[in-house]
Amino acid sequence: MTGIVAAPLLRSPKAILFDLDGTLVDSAPDIAAAVNELLATRGLPPLSLSDIKSMIGDGVRKLIERAFAASGTPLSATELDQAHETMKPIYLRHVTDLATLMPGVRETLAHFHMAGIAMGVVTNKPQLAARQVLLHFGLTEFFGVIVGGDAVSHQKPAPDGLLMALDRLHAKPGDALMVGDSIADAGAARAAGMSVALVRGGYTQVPLEEIGADLVCDSMLELPAALQELSTAA
């Protein structure tokens, strides 16, 4: 276990919110397929999976903007709007073809579910796509709420989605934990007044130790034991 900081409100969360892409699911191959199909409609060559991974985390619109810039064809605001509209059906065609669960996800969710902890998903991925992914992997039973990026006015790192999810779970920010893989997740949690745990293996380009989370885990499987360690140390 690494990077544990014993923040009092982290010890016994009554609610846990999870990011989706890079935290619960390795969706990068599907996202890359969608991006490259979009680029192909404009006669542009495909980008590598590693390049596209570095662009994930701030919503589909930002992903498109970064992809075209990396292809040497930056888009104007109007062109970005048009590309975003073109991307919507493409994105939904590439949701679960190549995606896989991150290690330990099902076991960890089952653990928290059995412990009676309320759980939700807050993602910058569009709502419909997020639900498709969770249904595909049979995870919807664990979550009392799913908030997609198009369900709020401001996506992570803004706190809007987290606060909406907590309201629907009837939980207070001070009693809740955000689990993610990136600086956007951490920023949203801090802005919402929540503790935050980050899990390695996602798509962040910033070392997790530099982000300032309350807890850093090498995999999702470590999370229950890490929280228990904090609880018993209290």
Secondary structure, 3 states (H helix, E strand, C coil): CECCCCCHHHCCCCEEEECCECCCEECHHHHHHHHHHHHHHCCCCCCCHHHHHCCCCCCHHHHHHHHHHHCCCCCCHHHHHHHHHHHHHHHHHCCCCCCEECCCHHHHHHHHHHCCCEEEEECCCCHHHHHHHHHHCCCHHHCCEEECHHHCCCCCCCCHHHHHHHHHHCCCHHHEEEEECCHHHHHHHHHHCCEEEEECCCCCCCCHHHCCCCEEECCHHHHHHHHHHHHHHC
